[in-house]
Amino acid sequence: MSAEKIAFCFPGQGSLEAGMGRDIAHAVPEAMDVYRRASEASGLDLVHLCFEAPETELVQTDVQQPALVATSLAVLAALRSHGHEPDFVVGHSVGEFAALAAARAIEEEQAIALVRERGLAMAAAAKENPGSMAAILGLADEVVEALCQKITRVWPANYNCPGQIVISGENPAVDECCSEAELQGARRTVKLRVSGAFHSPLIERAAERLRPAVEKARFSEPIAPFMSTVTAKIEPAQRMAALLVEQLTAPVKFTQAARELMRQGVKVFVEVGPGNVLSGLLKRIDRSVKAIPVGDLASLEKLREILHSA
């Protein structure tokens, strides 16, 4: 087994795929068990949604979030059944709930129930206070931050990797910021397929709605250190409830969190769940690290080969 430190990282909204988790769940009983328990905890038929439903049924925020986290936790169960354990955990946005469950800081069912409430709260806040998000590619973070300070009602929302920041805010402000960014030399700007201005003060109502549910949850000390993408620091159990509420309106500092993990000796990042978004970002943050997406049986087998040859 590799002596290099390993972080399990858990993707956020946007990494969904139709049929996600199906082959792993059919091959690994522990993974199927996660879907069954998650369906009960969320009140959704996640087996049907993840394995059979078209992507159009999955994109709604309130469905997508529990479906994504359940799939990440099912893949995690398969990884554990193969003997893989993380030295650190980190999650992008809603992925933090999967990361905390992976570190046994919160029960899996409780994580899924909170994520269902979070999705409903965000969808309601977005309807009430409409907005949008856009990725700005090819500008330094400071340039985008300066644009957000100059244009009112738009904020940096995700620090994904050097040269890729997502902004969030009111529709006209996001459009203006994209135009200004292109004038400043951005390679391109891409509007995201999301239903609101997430990770901005515009969805403060969602944070208020989620707070009581999160404060009722029981958090234990994580068995693998939890790297927060709100603070880009290792955080203890007593900070978790406050951070999960703050996370809704605060930017996701994925670049800073990943760099801090690298400073702490992480050389291998395993992306646990559908897609390979985080693996791509990690390679842009530092080409020397190994970033391995695991979302199906083939990638699970490949991971074993990579770690044994390391």
GISUL-V943805 format. One record per pair of residues at least 6 apart in sequence whose ideal C-beta (glycine too) atoms are under 8 Angstrom apart, sorted by sequence separation. I is the first residue (numbers start at 1). J is the second residue. If there is no record, write none. Layout:
I_J + I_J
This chain:
25_31 + 26_32 + 39_45 + 57_63 + 58_64 + 90_96 + 91_97 + 100_106 + 101_107 + 148_154 + 159_165 + 160_166 + 168_174 + 182_188 + 196_202 + 197_203 + 227_233 + 228_234 + 271_277 + 283_289 + 293_299 + 294_300 + 24_31 + 25_32 + 39_46 + 91_98 + 101_108 + 147_154 + 148_155 + 158_165 + 167_174 + 182_189 + 196_203 + 227_234 + 228_235 + 271_278 + 282_289 + 292_299 + 38_46 + 39_47 + 49_57 + 50_58 + 91_99 + 106_114 + 136_144 + 148_156 + 157_165 + 158_166 + 169_177 + 178_186 + 181_189 + 226_234 + 227_235 + 235_243 + 261_269 + 271_279 + 283_291 + 25_34 + 49_58 + 58_67 + 90_99 + 91_100 + 97_106 + 156_165 + 157_166 + 225_234 + 226_235 + 269_278 + 282_291 + 294_303 + 21_31 + 25_35 + 89_99 + 101_111 + 156_166 + 157_167 + 167_177 + 269_279 + 292_302 + 35_46 + 36_47 + 89_100 + 100_111 + 145_156 + 156_167 + 157_168 + 167_178 + 178_189 + 228_239 + 258_269 + 280_291 + 292_303 + 35_47 + 144_156 + 155_167 + 156_168 + 231_243 + 279_291 + 89_102 + 98_111 + 154_167 + 155_168 + 178_191 + 230_243 + 269_282 + 278_291 + 279_292 + 21_35 + 49_63 + 89_103 + 97_111 + 154_168 + 155_169 + 226_240 + 279_293 + 292_306 + 32_47 + 35_50 + 97_112 + 141_156 + 154_169 + 221_236 + 222_237 + 228_243 + 278_293 + 86_102 + 153_169 + 154_170 + 221_237 + 230_246 + 290_306 + 50_67 + 86_103 + 97_114 + 153_170 + 174_191 + 220_237 + 230_247 + 276_293 + 49_67 + 97_115 + 141_159 + 219_237 + 229_247 + 275_293 + 44_63 + 148_167 + 154_173 + 219_238 + 276_295 + 46_66 + 50_70 + 153_173 + 154_174 + 230_250 + 269_289 + 271_291 + 275_295 + 290_310 + 46_67 + 50_71 + 94_115 + 97_118 + 141_162 + 144_165 + 148_169 + 152_173 + 219_240 + 232_253 + 267_288 + 268_289 + 269_290 + 271_292 + 274_295 + 25_47 + 44_66 + 76_98 + 140_162 + 151_173 + 154_176 + 219_241 + 230_252 + 231_253 + 267_289 + 268_290 + 269_291 + 270_292 + 271_293 + 272_294 + 273_295 + 44_67 + 72_95 + 140_163 + 144_167 + 154_177 + 174_197 + 229_252 + 230_253 + 258_281 + 262_285 + 266_289 + 267_290 + 269_292 + 271_294 + 42_66 + 46_70 + 94_118 + 133_157 + 139_163 + 141_165 + 163_187 + 217_241 + 229_253 + 232_256 + 254_278 + 258_282 + 262_286 + 268_292 + 270_294 + 271_295 + 69_94 + 73_98 + 76_101 + 94_119 + 135_160 + 138_163 + 151_176 + 229_254 + 232_257 + 25_51 + 68_94 + 69_95 + 72_98 + 76_102 + 137_163 + 139_165 + 151_177 + 166_192 + 215_241 + 255_281 + 259_285 + 68_95 + 137_164 + 170_197 + 214_241 + 232_259 + 233_260 + 254_281 + 258_285 + 259_286 + 262_289 + 22_50 + 38_66 + 42_70 + 69_97 + 73_101 + 136_164 + 169_197 + 229_257 + 232_260 + 258_286 + 21_50 + 22_51 + 65_94 + 69_98 + 73_102 + 135_164 + 136_165 + 148_177 + 151_180 + 168_197 + 228_257 + 20_50 + 21_51 + 68_98 + 135_165 + 136_166 + 147_177 + 150_180 + 168_198 + 214_244 + 227_257 + 255_285 + 19_50 + 38_69 + 39_70 + 135_166 + 136_167 + 168_199 + 169_200 + 214_245 + 19_51 + 38_70 + 69_101 + 134_166 + 168_200 + 170_202 + 19_52 + 133_166 + 134_167 + 147_180 + 166_199 + 169_202 + 227_260 + 270_303 + 133_167 + 147_181 + 168_202 + 210_244 + 211_245 + 227_261 + 18_53 + 35_70 + 38_73 + 73_108 + 133_168 + 210_245 + 18_54 + 34_70 + 38_74 + 132_168 + 18_55 + 131_168 + 132_169 + 144_181 + 147_184 + 17_55 + 73_111 + 131_169 + 143_181 + 207_245 + 210_248 + 16_55 + 34_73 + 35_74 + 73_112 + 131_170 + 132_171 + 207_246 + 268_307 + 18_58 + 34_74 + 130_170 + 131_171 + 134_174 + 157_197 + 130_171 + 133_174 + 136_177 + 143_184 + 157_198 + 158_199 + 207_248 + 16_58 + 32_74 + 34_76 + 69_111 + 70_112 + 132_174 + 136_178 + 139_181 + 157_199 + 206_248 + 207_249 + 268_310 + 16_59 + 31_74 + 34_77 + 69_112 + 131_174 + 134_177 + 157_200 + 31_75 + 33_77 + 134_178 + 155_199 + 136_181 + 139_184 + 155_200 + 203_248 + 204_249 + 31_77 + 66_112 + 69_115 + 139_185 + 154_200 + 155_201 + 203_249 + 20_67 + 30_77 + 31_78 + 138_185 + 139_186 + 13_61 + 16_64 + 20_68 + 30_78 + 138_186 + 199_247 + 201_249 + 21_70 + 25_74 + 28_77 + 66_115 + 137_186 + 138_187 + 153_202 + 199_248 + 200_249 + 21_71 + 24_74 + 28_78 + 30_80 + 31_81 + 65_115 + 66_116 + 136_186 + 137_187 + 138_188 + 198_248 + 199_249 + 13_64 + 16_67 + 20_71 + 24_75 + 27_78 + 30_81 + 65_116 + 137_188 + 199_250 + 13_65 + 16_68 + 137_189 + 199_251 + 15_68 + 21_74 + 28_81 + 65_118 + 66_119 + 136_189 + 137_190 + 199_252 + 21_75 + 24_78 + 62_116 + 65_119 + 135_189 + 13_68 + 64_119 + 134_189 + 135_190 + 12_68 + 63_119 + 134_190 + 11_68 + 62_119 + 65_122 + 134_191 + 135_192 + 61_119 + 62_120 + 133_191 + 134_192 + 10_69 + 132_191 + 133_192 + 62_122 + 132_192 + 11_72 + 61_122 + 62_123 + 133_194 + 10_72 + 61_123 + 132_194 + 60_123 + 132_196 + 133_197 + 61_126 + 93_158 + 131_196 + 132_197 + 133_198 + 92_158 + 130_196 + 131_197 + 133_199 + 41_108 + 129_196 + 130_197 + 8_76 + 41_109 + 127_195 + 129_197 + 40_109 + 41_110 + 126_195 + 127_196 + 131_200 + 38_108 + 42_112 + 126_196 + 8_79 + 37_108 + 38_109 + 41_112 + 42_113 + 125_196 + 126_197 + 131_202 + 37_109 + 41_113 + 44_116 + 123_195 + 126_198 + 131_203 + 42_115 + 43_116 + 123_196 + 129_202 + 34_108 + 38_112 + 42_116 + 122_196 + 129_203 + 37_112 + 41_116 + 122_198 + 129_205 + 125_202 + 126_203 + 128_205 + 6_84 + 8_86 + 125_203 + 7_86 + 10_89 + 12_91 + 125_204 + 6_86 + 7_87 + 8_88 + 9_89 + 10_90 + 11_91 + 12_92 + 13_93 + 125_205 + 126_206 + 6_87 + 7_88 + 8_89 + 9_90 + 10_91 + 11_92 + 12_93 + 13_94 + 122_203 + 124_205 + 125_206 + 5_87 + 6_88 + 7_89 + 8_90 + 9_91 + 10_92 + 12_94 + 124_206 + 5_88 + 7_90 + 9_92 + 12_95 + 11_95 + 121_205 + 122_206 + 125_209 + 10_95 + 121_206 + 124_209 + 9_95 + 10_96 + 121_207 + 10_98 + 118_206 + 121_209 + 10_99 + 121_210 + 9_99 + 8_99 + 10_102 + 117_209 + 118_210 + 159_251 + 160_252 + 117_210 + 158_251 + 159_252 + 161_254 + 162_255 + 8_102 + 157_251 + 158_252 + 159_253 + 160_254 + 161_255 + 156_251 + 157_252 + 159_254 + 160_255 + 114_210 + 117_213 + 155_251 + 158_254 + 159_255 + 159_256 + 114_213 + 113_213 + 114_214 + 114_217 + 93_198 + 93_199 + 110_217 + 110_218 + 106_217 + 107_218 + 106_218 + 106_219 + 105_219 + 106_220 + 141_255 + 105_220 + 104_220 + 105_221 + 105_222 + 164_281 + 104_222 + 100_219 + 103_222 + 104_223 + 103_223 + 161_281 + 164_284 + 103_224 + 105_226 + 160_281 + 161_282 + 163_284 + 100_222 + 102_224 + 103_225 + 162_284 + 103_226 + 161_284 + 162_285 + 161_285 + 100_226 + 122_248 + 99_226 + 121_248 + 114_244 + 118_248 + 96_228 + 105_237 + 61_194 + 89_222 + 96_229 + 59_193 + 61_195 + 106_240 + 60_195 + 61_196 + 89_224 + 105_240 + 88_224 + 89_225 + 90_226 + 93_229 + 87_224 + 88_225 + 89_226 + 90_227 + 92_229 + 86_224 + 87_225 + 88_226 + 89_227 + 91_229 + 85_224 + 88_227 + 90_229 + 100_240 + 88_234 + 96_243 + 97_244 + 96_244 + 96_247 + 93_247 + 93_252 + 92_252 + 92_254 + 90_257 + 90_258 + 102_272 + 90_261 + 88_261 + 98_272 + 98_273 + 88_264 + 14_192 + 88_266 + 95_273 + 14_193 + 87_266 + 14_194 + 13_194 + 86_270 + 13_198 + 92_277 + 84_270 + 92_278 + 79_270 + 79_272 + 76_272 + 75_272 + 75_273 + 72_272 + 72_273 + 71_273 + 72_274 + 71_274 + 68_273 + 68_274 + 79_294 + 8_224 + 82_300 + 75_294 + 84_303 + 7_227 + 75_295 + 79_300 + 78_300 + 82_304 + 84_307 + 71_295 + 79_303 + 75_300 + 12_252 + 20_273 + 21_274 + 7_261 + 20_274 + 17_274 + 15_273 + 16_274 + 17_275 + 5_264 + 7_266 + 15_274 + 16_275 + 5_265 + 6_266 + 9_269 + 11_271 + 15_275 + 4_265 + 5_266 + 7_268 + 9_270 + 10_271 + 14_275 + 4_266 + 5_267 + 6_268 + 7_269 + 8_270 + 9_271 + 10_272 + 11_273 + 15_277 + 4_267 + 5_268 + 6_269 + 7_270 + 9_272 + 10_273 + 11_274 + 14_277 + 15_278 + 4_268 + 6_270 + 8_272 + 11_275 + 2_268 + 11_277 + 11_278 + 9_278 + 27_297 + 24_295 + 24_296 + 9_282 + 23_296 + 24_297 + 21_295 + 23_297 + 20_295 + 24_300 + 17_295 + 4_290 + 6_307 + 2_307 + 1_307 + 2_308 + 4_310 + 1_308 + 2_310
